[in-house]
């Protein structure tokens, strides 16, 4: 028997599709189903390394956690990583196939759809249920031809669709009715109902609108989900605004500043800092003056040379020099490590026009971008000083740069496979490495916060926080959605007992 498939589509981007799919995955798992997440096509610069050696969007990695599974390339067979306003690196089954502009990608979609359907077939053969996330909106009529992300997929595999809309942004009934009106007859028929997301207030005041919506469209409203504060889930793309509450009795907080690079990637590296009650994280956009900092973090980038030029144009170079003169600490992760070196070379035009750029020069190394991308999940030891000289760390590598230079003789990390990574400056003020997820291991987070100047560090486990958020989402589904109708849409005779 093949798996039951249910798809969640949104009236808009950021309507809450990723969170709802995560919630439904955990809800189905609670009922004893073997369930897998699926997103046919994803556009995101936050990626996860999979057990089969590829990369997928981080939202699908979170959904895999909700299912009790390791991330796999079949969960997100087509990933688009923007490298300009009109082009992206196209990744199919976890491996890059090239940089393609929007027009060429539209012509490439039929081939990409073959990969989507191949992954779909494998998942439905292995699992009891597959919960699918759409992309953007199904009502983007300019993109209907060769659609593989929304109704094009749903029609091809003949699955029901839930349509979710965000009431917090306003116009929720117009969003739902308008989206439905722009669908074809067959697409409209497969919409099994609506979910309204991020509601605040008295549901009694909303009820007349819900009754009208059901009468007008002939579609049921499965429920209204409340606006949830404080969820700790990895963002698909946009920088998260979740902030930690200050620790009780903490006299001060470590001030951490991060430039919001135009092509910032894998900024989920910052989640543990954002969640820590003793850290004040400032993500500084263009035209804004950074506040005083204990630690500056240069994050990953999909276009290192372009983002390095942006840093200079925004005045960060003298600011970093002044920060270090006054005893501040500086950390670069992946692209940030490359920026801290003396030069970045891109002879093949991997991330833009071929050429070289001078780095910031705080570490004695140079980086050359190469065609082959390095993708690894790794474990090892963080190597700082004193009591923190050998602290467990884990994470993942996604990069096409190869760095060389004397700074690497003082590595920051030693992995279980014998490799070393990263660099430490002679004075210990500057660190850099390729490892994403550097702050996710609790002991490594503690050690790095102590290095940055925080005393009496309080422990934090970001994985446990994410797990608690997934459980909270599933609880909300149980409390606020029509689980009997959900069960029928998944082809179950009746709701299974938990």
Kinemage of the C-alpha trace (Angstrom):
@kinemage 1
@onewidth
@group {chain A} dominant
@subgroup {mainchain}
@vectorlist {calphas} color= white
{ca unk a 1} P 0.000 0.000 0.000
{ca unk a 2} L 1.436 3.369 -0.978
{ca unk a 3} L 1.583 6.305 1.416
{ca unk a 4} L -1.184 8.793 1.933
{ca unk a 5} L -0.092 12.241 0.727
{ca unk a 6} L -1.346 15.592 2.025
{ca unk a 7} L -0.042 18.912 0.706
{ca unk a 8} L 0.006 22.300 2.466
{ca unk a 9} L -0.039 25.346 0.197
{ca unk a 10} L -0.060 29.002 1.232
{ca unk a 11} L -1.892 32.019 -0.072
{ca unk a 12} L 1.376 33.951 0.286
{ca unk a 13} L 4.997 33.386 1.140
{ca unk a 14} L 5.536 33.147 4.906
{ca unk a 15} L 1.928 32.133 5.528
{ca unk a 16} L 3.115 29.448 7.928
{ca unk a 17} L 3.455 26.455 5.592
{ca unk a 18} L 6.755 25.230 7.032
{ca unk a 19} L 5.522 25.359 10.623
{ca unk a 20} L 2.201 23.689 9.756
{ca unk a 21} L 3.943 20.868 7.884
{ca unk a 22} L 6.292 20.428 10.859
{ca unk a 23} L 3.288 20.252 13.185
{ca unk a 24} L 1.431 17.781 10.976
{ca unk a 25} L 4.516 15.563 10.688
{ca unk a 26} L 4.788 15.282 14.476
{ca unk a 27} L 0.986 14.872 14.795
{ca unk a 28} L 1.058 11.952 12.332
{ca unk a 29} L 4.085 10.410 14.037
{ca unk a 30} L 2.290 10.567 17.387
{ca unk a 31} L -0.394 8.413 15.793
{ca unk a 32} L 2.057 5.681 15.002
{ca unk a 33} L 2.481 6.493 11.314
{ca unk a 34} L 5.803 6.318 9.514
{ca unk a 35} L 5.729 9.834 8.067
{ca unk a 36} L 8.144 11.813 5.879
{ca unk a 37} L 8.272 15.496 4.895
{ca unk a 38} L 8.532 16.626 1.289
{ca unk a 39} L 9.067 19.923 -0.495
{ca unk a 40} L 9.334 19.491 -4.278
{ca unk a 41} L 11.116 22.797 -4.882
{ca unk a 42} L 12.603 25.132 -2.326
{ca unk a 43} L 14.353 28.490 -2.650
{ca unk a 44} L 16.551 29.130 0.369
{ca unk a 45} L 20.094 29.988 1.391
{ca unk a 46} L 19.805 27.991 4.620
{ca unk a 47} L 20.734 24.387 3.886
{ca unk a 48} L 21.342 21.146 5.763
{ca unk a 49} L 23.697 18.295 4.882
{ca unk a 50} L 21.915 14.966 4.476
{ca unk a 51} L 22.792 11.404 5.431
{ca unk a 52} L 23.237 10.577 1.730
{ca unk a 53} L 25.797 13.350 1.206
{ca unk a 54} L 23.714 16.118 -0.341
{ca unk a 55} L 22.015 19.304 0.803
{ca unk a 56} L 18.390 20.328 1.326
{ca unk a 57} L 16.583 23.315 2.814
{ca unk a 58} L 16.876 23.576 6.588
{ca unk a 59} L 13.086 23.696 6.983
{ca unk a 60} L 12.940 20.136 5.656
{ca unk a 61} L 15.652 19.128 8.144
{ca unk a 62} L 13.422 20.430 10.958
{ca unk a 63} L 10.457 18.565 9.480
{ca unk a 64} L 12.594 15.426 9.353
{ca unk a 65} L 13.298 15.898 13.069
{ca unk a 66} L 9.528 16.093 13.619
{ca unk a 67} L 9.233 12.736 11.829
{ca unk a 68} L 12.103 11.158 13.780
{ca unk a 69} L 14.177 10.863 10.601
{ca unk a 70} L 17.628 11.962 9.486
{ca unk a 71} L 17.568 14.559 6.669
{ca unk a 72} L 17.604 12.974 3.189
{ca unk a 73} L 17.836 14.526 -0.274
{ca unk a 74} L 14.482 12.980 -1.219
{ca unk a 75} L 12.804 15.346 1.249
{ca unk a 76} L 13.722 18.344 -0.967
{ca unk a 77} L 14.807 17.136 -4.421
{ca unk a 78} L 15.128 20.602 -5.990
{ca unk a 79} L 16.826 23.397 -4.021
{ca unk a 80} L 17.461 26.851 -5.482
{ca unk a 81} L 20.126 28.961 -3.774
{ca unk a 82} L 19.953 32.559 -5.089
{ca unk a 83} L 23.297 34.034 -6.101
{ca unk a 84} L 21.864 37.198 -7.704
{ca unk a 85} L 18.485 38.916 -8.146
{ca unk a 86} L 17.845 36.911 -11.333
{ca unk a 87} L 19.818 33.693 -10.927
{ca unk a 88} L 20.404 30.803 -8.572
{ca unk a 89} L 22.502 27.728 -8.064
{ca unk a 90} L 20.269 24.771 -8.891
{ca unk a 91} L 20.723 21.711 -6.684
{ca unk a 92} L 19.029 18.458 -7.705
{ca unk a 93} L 18.989 15.463 -5.374
{ca unk a 94} L 21.464 17.272 -3.165
{ca unk a 95} L 24.095 18.070 -5.800
{ca unk a 96} L 24.637 21.299 -7.771
{ca unk a 97} L 23.897 21.174 -11.499
{ca unk a 98} L 24.910 24.770 -12.242
{ca unk a 99} L 23.993 28.428 -11.922
{ca unk a 100} L 20.897 29.185 -14.001
{ca unk a 101} L 19.010 32.425 -14.530
{ca unk a 102} L 15.237 32.570 -14.074
{ca unk a 103} L 14.386 32.261 -17.785
{ca unk a 104} L 16.639 29.240 -18.334
{ca unk a 105} L 15.352 27.613 -15.161
{ca unk a 106} L 11.775 27.914 -16.417
{ca unk a 107} L 12.846 25.840 -19.439
{ca unk a 108} L 14.715 23.412 -17.153
{ca unk a 109} L 11.661 22.694 -14.976
{ca unk a 110} L 10.443 19.605 -16.868
{ca unk a 111} L 13.789 17.921 -16.098
{ca unk a 112} L 13.621 19.091 -12.495
{ca unk a 113} L 10.113 17.632 -12.261
{ca unk a 114} L 11.507 14.212 -13.148
{ca unk a 115} L 13.678 14.418 -10.029
{ca unk a 116} L 10.666 15.545 -7.960
{ca unk a 117} L 8.545 12.608 -9.087
{ca unk a 118} L 11.396 10.140 -8.550
{ca unk a 119} L 11.795 11.302 -4.942
{ca unk a 120} L 8.023 11.239 -4.446
{ca unk a 121} L 7.875 7.636 -5.643
{ca unk a 122} L 10.606 6.546 -3.246
{ca unk a 123} L 8.973 8.266 -0.269
{ca unk a 124} L 5.476 6.885 -0.830
{ca unk a 125} L 6.977 3.411 -1.153
{ca unk a 126} L 8.810 3.694 2.183
{ca unk a 127} L 6.321 5.505 4.430
{ca unk a 128} L 2.709 5.452 5.599
{ca unk a 129} L 2.235 9.188 5.030
{ca unk a 130} L 3.998 12.064 3.267
{ca unk a 131} L 3.267 15.659 4.310
{ca unk a 132} L 4.170 18.045 1.510
{ca unk a 133} L 4.994 21.756 1.636
{ca unk a 134} L 4.305 23.997 -1.322
{ca unk a 135} L 6.335 27.085 -2.238
{ca unk a 136} L 5.093 30.642 -2.465
{ca unk a 137} L 1.493 30.665 -3.665
{ca unk a 138} L -0.413 28.435 -6.122
{ca unk a 139} L -2.074 31.570 -7.514
{ca unk a 140} L 1.086 32.957 -9.150
{ca unk a 141} L -0.453 32.692 -12.606
{ca unk a 142} L 2.727 33.847 -14.372
{ca unk a 143} L 4.438 30.694 -13.075
{ca unk a 144} L 1.648 28.193 -13.720
{ca unk a 145} L 3.246 26.693 -16.827
{ca unk a 146} L 5.616 23.861 -15.825
{ca unk a 147} L 4.773 24.402 -12.139
{ca unk a 148} L 6.467 21.777 -9.983
{ca unk a 149} L 6.121 23.409 -6.566
{ca unk a 150} L 2.377 23.680 -5.954
{ca unk a 151} L -0.650 22.544 -7.951
{ca unk a 152} L 1.507 21.145 -10.759
{ca unk a 153} L 2.834 18.615 -8.280
{ca unk a 154} L -0.545 18.053 -6.564
{ca unk a 155} L -2.241 17.363 -9.915
{ca unk a 156} L 0.531 14.997 -11.017
{ca unk a 157} L 0.335 12.851 -7.874
{ca unk a 158} L -3.396 13.416 -7.230
{ca unk a 159} L -3.224 14.524 -3.596
{ca unk a 160} L -5.515 16.733 -1.480
{ca unk a 161} L -4.390 20.230 -0.520
{ca unk a 162} L -4.819 22.358 2.590
{ca unk a 163} L -4.706 26.099 1.930
{ca unk a 164} L -3.224 28.198 4.752
{ca unk a 165} L -3.444 31.984 5.143
{ca unk a 166} L -1.862 34.382 7.638
{ca unk a 167} L -4.504 36.537 9.355
{ca unk a 168} L -1.850 38.633 11.092
{ca unk a 169} L -0.924 40.377 7.837
{ca unk a 170} L -4.582 41.262 7.147
{ca unk a 171} L -6.981 40.464 4.313
{ca unk a 172} L -7.244 36.786 5.188
{ca unk a 173} L -10.639 36.205 3.532
{ca unk a 174} L -9.548 37.989 0.353
{ca unk a 175} L -6.397 35.883 0.301
{ca unk a 176} L -8.315 32.630 0.576
{ca unk a 177} L -11.180 33.475 -1.769
{ca unk a 178} L -8.889 35.150 -4.302
{ca unk a 179} L -6.450 32.238 -4.336
{ca unk a 180} L -9.281 29.781 -4.826
{ca unk a 181} L -10.728 31.894 -7.679
{ca unk a 182} L -7.416 31.852 -9.566
{ca unk a 183} L -7.160 28.062 -9.557
{ca unk a 184} L -8.456 25.831 -12.328
{ca unk a 185} L -11.569 23.734 -11.708
{ca unk a 186} L -9.573 20.565 -11.051
{ca unk a 187} L -7.142 22.395 -8.758
{ca unk a 188} L -9.997 23.997 -6.840
{ca unk a 189} L -11.645 20.603 -6.390
{ca unk a 190} L -8.598 19.144 -4.639
{ca unk a 191} L -8.523 21.869 -1.951
{ca unk a 192} L -9.794 19.974 1.059
{ca unk a 193} L -10.114 22.952 3.367
{ca unk a 194} L -8.599 26.072 4.885
{ca unk a 195} L -6.366 26.768 7.863
{ca unk a 196} L -6.112 30.293 9.229
{ca unk a 197} L -2.812 31.004 10.942
{ca unk a 198} L -1.448 33.485 13.529
{ca unk a 199} L -4.754 34.616 15.047
{ca unk a 200} L -4.832 36.884 18.094
{ca unk a 201} L -8.047 37.808 19.850
{ca unk a 202} L -11.498 36.435 20.560
{ca unk a 203} L -12.438 33.639 18.144
{ca unk a 204} L -16.110 34.559 18.594
{ca unk a 205} L -15.503 37.791 16.692
{ca unk a 206} L -13.998 35.817 13.796
{ca unk a 207} L -16.694 33.150 13.644
{ca unk a 208} L -19.142 35.029 11.347
{ca unk a 209} L -16.364 35.373 8.794
{ca unk a 210} L -15.505 31.671 9.058
{ca unk a 211} L -19.163 30.736 8.550
{ca unk a 212} L -19.386 33.003 5.484
{ca unk a 213} L -16.153 31.572 4.052
{ca unk a 214} L -17.437 28.001 4.315
{ca unk a 215} L -20.795 28.907 2.706
{ca unk a 216} L -19.242 31.009 -0.053
{ca unk a 217} L -16.573 28.522 -1.100
{ca unk a 218} L -18.118 25.211 -0.101
{ca unk a 219} L -14.821 24.374 1.643
{ca unk a 220} L -14.490 23.644 5.369
{ca unk a 221} L -12.309 25.657 7.725
{ca unk a 222} L -10.256 23.049 9.561
{ca unk a 223} L -9.381 25.507 12.265
{ca unk a 224} L -7.727 28.709 13.396
{ca unk a 225} L -4.205 28.491 14.804
{ca unk a 226} L -3.115 31.012 17.442
{ca unk a 227} L -0.197 33.385 17.078
{ca unk a 228} L 2.667 31.563 18.801
{ca unk a 229} L 5.517 33.485 20.384
{ca unk a 230} L 8.940 32.107 21.173
{ca unk a 231} L 9.160 29.178 18.771
{ca unk a 232} L 12.738 28.029 18.182
{ca unk a 233} L 12.595 26.570 14.687
{ca unk a 234} L 15.256 26.950 12.027
{ca unk a 235} L 14.168 29.540 9.481
{ca unk a 236} L 13.856 28.516 5.839
{ca unk a 237} L 15.343 31.773 4.609
{ca unk a 238} L 14.425 35.041 6.337
{ca unk a 239} L 16.386 36.113 9.408
{ca unk a 240} L 14.522 35.053 12.538
{ca unk a 241} L 13.334 37.762 14.917
{ca unk a 242} L 12.823 35.460 17.928
{ca unk a 243} L 14.646 36.995 20.897
{ca unk a 244} L 15.567 35.394 24.204
{ca unk a 245} L 14.281 36.675 27.506
{ca unk a 246} L 16.997 37.976 29.812
{ca unk a 247} L 18.230 35.543 32.410
{ca unk a 248} L 16.890 36.258 35.873
{ca unk a 249} L 19.569 37.905 37.960
{ca unk a 250} L 21.954 38.417 35.038
{ca unk a 251} L 23.588 41.860 35.520
{ca unk a 252} L 24.543 42.188 31.850
{ca unk a 253} L 24.416 40.381 28.521
{ca unk a 254} L 27.127 39.579 26.019
{ca unk a 255} L 26.735 41.945 23.076
{ca unk a 256} L 27.038 40.119 19.739
{ca unk a 257} L 26.866 41.983 16.428
{ca unk a 258} L 26.333 40.386 12.998
{ca unk a 259} L 26.277 42.222 9.652
{ca unk a 260} L 23.168 41.307 7.623
{ca unk a 261} L 25.060 40.399 4.460
{ca unk a 262} L 22.959 40.701 1.279
{ca unk a 263} L 23.647 37.017 0.430
{ca unk a 264} L 23.841 35.714 3.992
{ca unk a 265} L 23.561 31.922 4.119
{ca unk a 266} L 22.993 29.407 6.894
{ca unk a 267} L 22.247 32.164 9.365
{ca unk a 268} L 20.594 29.451 11.469
{ca unk a 269} L 24.122 29.297 12.915
{ca unk a 270} L 22.942 32.268 15.010
{ca unk a 271} L 19.900 30.536 16.506
{ca unk a 272} L 21.613 29.414 19.707
{ca unk a 273} L 22.972 32.929 20.253
{ca unk a 274} L 19.542 34.411 19.626
{ca unk a 275} L 17.954 31.996 22.089
{ca unk a 276} L 20.541 32.392 24.859
{ca unk a 277} L 19.216 34.492 27.779
{ca unk a 278} L 22.666 35.998 28.440
{ca unk a 279} L 23.254 37.148 24.855
{ca unk a 280} L 21.979 40.275 23.127
{ca unk a 281} L 22.182 39.613 19.383
{ca unk a 282} L 22.153 42.565 16.970
{ca unk a 283} L 21.788 41.832 13.248
{ca unk a 284} L 22.777 45.062 11.540
{ca unk a 285} L 21.387 45.919 8.124
{ca unk a 286} L 22.548 48.479 5.535
{ca unk a 287} L 22.857 52.082 6.607
{ca unk a 288} L 22.718 51.250 10.327
{ca unk a 289} L 25.498 51.963 12.789
{ca unk a 290} L 26.471 48.818 14.716
{ca unk a 291} L 26.264 49.130 18.516
{ca unk a 292} L 29.298 48.440 20.718
{ca unk a 293} L 30.047 44.718 20.771
{ca unk a 294} L 31.926 42.091 22.719
{ca unk a 295} L 31.861 39.778 19.702
{ca unk a 296} L 31.420 40.378 15.960
{ca unk a 297} L 30.383 37.350 13.905
{ca unk a 298} L 30.883 37.303 10.136
{ca unk a 299} L 28.355 34.698 8.904
{ca unk a 300} L 28.211 32.504 5.834
{ca unk a 301} L 27.648 33.964 2.384
{ca unk a 302} L 26.551 32.655 -1.008
{ca unk a 303} L 28.568 35.425 -2.715
{ca unk a 304} L 31.644 36.058 -0.588
{ca unk a 305} L 33.415 38.618 -2.777
{ca unk a 306} L 30.230 40.614 -3.367
{ca unk a 307} L 29.371 40.584 0.336
{ca unk a 308} L 32.944 41.551 1.185
{ca unk a 309} L 32.580 44.582 -1.084
{ca unk a 310} L 29.283 45.385 0.676
{ca unk a 311} L 31.007 45.223 4.078
{ca unk a 312} L 33.589 47.711 2.929
{ca unk a 313} L 31.000 50.028 1.402
{ca unk a 314} L 29.062 49.960 4.685
{ca unk a 315} L 32.150 50.965 6.694
{ca unk a 316} L 32.698 47.680 8.521
{ca unk a 317} L 36.432 47.397 7.802
{ca unk a 318} L 37.593 50.282 10.052
{ca unk a 319} L 34.895 49.407 12.570
{ca unk a 320} L 36.272 45.856 12.933
{ca unk a 321} L 39.809 47.207 13.299
{ca unk a 322} L 38.668 49.558 16.074
{ca unk a 323} L 36.717 46.727 17.723
{ca unk a 324} L 39.856 44.546 17.867
{ca unk a 325} L 42.051 47.407 19.128
{ca unk a 326} L 39.702 47.727 22.105
{ca unk a 327} L 39.922 44.019 22.911
{ca unk a 328} L 36.790 42.735 21.169
{ca unk a 329} L 36.548 39.264 19.665
{ca unk a 330} L 35.936 38.352 16.015
{ca unk a 331} L 34.605 35.088 14.574
{ca unk a 332} L 34.093 34.102 10.928
{ca unk a 333} L 32.018 31.095 9.851
{ca unk a 334} L 32.455 29.613 6.353
{ca unk a 335} L 32.226 32.659 4.060
{ca unk a 336} L 33.085 34.763 7.105
{ca unk a 337} L 36.294 32.747 7.540
{ca unk a 338} L 37.189 33.415 3.914
{ca unk a 339} L 36.602 37.154 4.389
{ca unk a 340} L 38.988 37.181 7.370
{ca unk a 341} L 41.864 35.959 5.177
{ca unk a 342} L 44.155 37.938 2.918
{ca unk a 343} L 42.421 37.164 -0.390
{ca unk a 344} L 39.480 35.336 -1.968
{ca unk a 345} L 40.029 33.990 -5.491
{ca unk a 346} L 37.210 32.881 -7.799
{ca unk a 347} L 38.982 31.927 -11.051
{ca unk a 348} L 36.011 29.911 -12.377
{ca unk a 349} L 33.322 32.500 -11.580
{ca unk a 350} L 31.617 30.137 -9.108
{ca unk a 351} L 29.869 32.950 -7.220
{ca unk a 352} L 29.861 35.716 -9.820
{ca unk a 353} L 32.331 37.326 -12.174
{ca unk a 354} L 35.710 35.576 -12.155
{ca unk a 355} L 38.439 37.419 -10.288
{ca unk a 356} L 40.045 38.018 -6.900
{ca unk a 357} L 39.326 40.276 -3.942
{ca unk a 358} L 41.513 41.395 -1.063
{ca unk a 359} L 40.297 39.997 2.240
{ca unk a 360} L 40.156 41.783 5.589
{ca unk a 361} L 43.570 40.344 6.451
{ca unk a 362} L 43.005 39.282 10.049
{ca unk a 363} L 44.060 35.677 9.392
{ca unk a 364} L 47.084 34.559 7.359
{ca unk a 365} L 45.254 32.489 4.748
{ca unk a 366} L 43.914 32.729 1.222
{ca unk a 367} L 40.881 30.988 -0.272
{ca unk a 368} L 40.250 29.696 -3.788
{ca unk a 369} L 36.719 28.753 -4.832
{ca unk a 370} L 36.561 25.432 -6.667
{ca unk a 371} L 33.886 23.666 -8.691
{ca unk a 372} L 33.455 20.738 -6.310
{ca unk a 373} L 31.348 21.515 -3.248
{ca unk a 374} L 32.311 19.931 0.053
{ca unk a 375} L 29.336 18.528 1.993
{ca unk a 376} L 29.872 16.774 5.335
{ca unk a 377} L 28.242 16.144 8.685
{ca unk a 378} L 31.047 16.109 11.232
{ca unk a 379} L 31.878 15.669 14.908
{ca unk a 380} L 35.039 16.505 16.772
{ca unk a 381} L 36.625 18.810 19.309
{ca unk a 382} L 36.739 22.580 19.633
{ca unk a 383} L 40.261 23.711 20.517
{ca unk a 384} L 40.433 26.896 22.558
{ca unk a 385} L 42.611 27.556 25.569
{ca unk a 386} L 42.704 26.377 29.164
{ca unk a 387} L 39.719 24.394 30.412
{ca unk a 388} L 38.067 24.666 26.983
{ca unk a 389} L 40.968 23.065 25.094
{ca unk a 390} L 39.002 19.972 24.044
{ca unk a 391} L 35.248 20.558 23.961
{ca unk a 392} L 32.864 18.359 21.897
{ca unk a 393} L 31.425 20.010 18.802
{ca unk a 394} L 29.299 18.895 15.872
{ca unk a 395} L 27.869 20.461 12.739
{ca unk a 396} L 28.136 20.407 8.966
{ca unk a 397} L 30.205 21.803 6.119
{ca unk a 398} L 28.790 23.284 2.898
{ca unk a 399} L 31.411 25.173 0.892
{ca unk a 400} L 33.310 25.224 -2.378
{ca unk a 401} L 36.287 27.139 -1.005
{ca unk a 402} L 39.689 25.680 -0.193
{ca unk a 403} L 41.770 27.742 2.232
{ca unk a 404} L 45.525 27.611 2.648
{ca unk a 405} L 48.002 29.533 4.785
{ca unk a 406} L 49.991 29.713 8.000
{ca unk a 407} L 46.911 30.556 10.087
{ca unk a 408} L 45.671 27.006 9.560
{ca unk a 409} L 48.633 25.730 11.569
{ca unk a 410} L 46.628 26.828 14.632
{ca unk a 411} L 43.369 24.966 13.864
{ca unk a 412} L 40.173 25.726 15.759
{ca unk a 413} L 38.667 22.259 15.227
{ca unk a 414} L 39.890 18.668 15.105
{ca unk a 415} L 37.353 16.211 13.674
{ca unk a 416} L 36.875 12.537 14.484
{ca unk a 417} L 37.993 11.611 10.951
{ca unk a 418} L 41.411 13.152 11.625
{ca unk a 419} L 40.908 16.347 9.606
{ca unk a 420} L 41.481 19.801 11.078
{ca unk a 421} L 39.567 22.972 10.293
{ca unk a 422} L 39.725 26.656 10.985
{ca unk a 423} L 42.251 29.008 12.483
{ca unk a 424} L 43.048 31.012 15.597
{ca unk a 425} L 45.022 34.239 15.567
{ca unk a 426} L 48.212 34.376 17.637
{ca unk a 427} L 46.569 36.657 20.227
{ca unk a 428} L 43.395 34.543 20.394
{ca unk a 429} L 41.114 37.444 19.456
{ca unk a 430} L 40.161 36.132 16.002
{ca unk a 431} L 38.686 32.716 15.183
{ca unk a 432} L 37.417 31.256 11.938
{ca unk a 433} L 36.197 27.916 10.620
{ca unk a 434} L 34.041 26.272 7.953
{ca unk a 435} L 31.784 24.499 10.455
{ca unk a 436} L 28.110 25.476 10.413
{ca unk a 437} L 26.244 24.711 13.626
{ca unk a 438} L 29.282 25.753 15.652
{ca unk a 439} L 27.105 27.005 18.535
{ca unk a 440} L 24.638 24.095 18.521
{ca unk a 441} L 26.578 21.711 20.791
{ca unk a 442} L 25.910 22.950 24.365
{ca unk a 443} L 29.498 22.606 25.591
{ca unk a 444} L 30.882 24.345 22.502
{ca unk a 445} L 28.396 27.184 22.968
{ca unk a 446} L 29.469 27.596 26.599
{ca unk a 447} L 33.149 27.617 25.645
{ca unk a 448} L 32.729 30.151 22.865
{ca unk a 449} L 30.677 32.481 25.068
{ca unk a 450} L 33.406 32.318 27.723
{ca unk a 451} L 36.021 33.072 25.041
{ca unk a 452} L 33.948 36.094 23.985
{ca unk a 453} L 33.933 37.411 27.540
{ca unk a 454} L 30.802 36.075 29.246
{ca unk a 455} L 31.250 34.903 32.830
{ca unk a 456} L 29.091 32.359 34.689
{ca unk a 457} L 27.623 31.022 31.450
{ca unk a 458} L 24.219 29.374 31.792
{ca unk a 459} L 23.713 26.199 29.726
{ca unk a 460} L 21.458 26.117 26.671
{ca unk a 461} L 20.609 23.187 24.375
{ca unk a 462} L 19.235 24.509 21.071
{ca unk a 463} L 18.282 21.010 19.867
{ca unk a 464} L 16.125 20.510 22.971
{ca unk a 465} L 14.515 23.918 22.394
{ca unk a 466} L 13.697 22.972 18.807
{ca unk a 467} L 12.240 19.656 19.959
{ca unk a 468} L 10.070 21.456 22.514
{ca unk a 469} L 8.857 23.833 19.779
{ca unk a 470} L 7.905 20.901 17.537
{ca unk a 471} L 5.944 19.319 20.394
{ca unk a 472} L 4.213 22.635 21.040
{ca unk a 473} L 3.198 22.904 17.382
{ca unk a 474} L 1.741 19.400 17.421
{ca unk a 475} L -0.191 20.233 20.592
{ca unk a 476} L -1.690 23.241 18.828
{ca unk a 477} L -2.813 21.077 15.904
{ca unk a 478} L -4.496 18.695 18.342
{ca unk a 479} L -6.246 21.563 20.122
{ca unk a 480} L -7.281 23.819 17.236
{ca unk a 481} L -7.708 21.771 14.036
{ca unk a 482} L -10.375 19.255 13.044
{ca unk a 483} L -8.264 16.123 13.426
{ca unk a 484} L -11.113 13.899 12.183
{ca unk a 485} L -11.104 15.777 8.869
{ca unk a 486} L -7.295 15.697 8.803
{ca unk a 487} L -7.458 11.936 9.203
{ca unk a 488} L -9.916 11.607 6.326
{ca unk a 489} L -7.750 13.795 4.078
{ca unk a 490} L -4.865 11.425 4.827
{ca unk a 491} L -7.036 8.466 3.877
{ca unk a 492} L -7.410 7.158 7.418
{ca unk a 493} L -10.738 5.596 8.372
{ca unk a 494} L -10.716 7.369 11.728
{ca unk a 495} L -8.189 9.195 13.917
{ca unk a 496} L -5.622 6.731 15.245
{ca unk a 497} L -5.144 6.548 18.995
{ca unk a 498} L -2.046 8.312 20.246
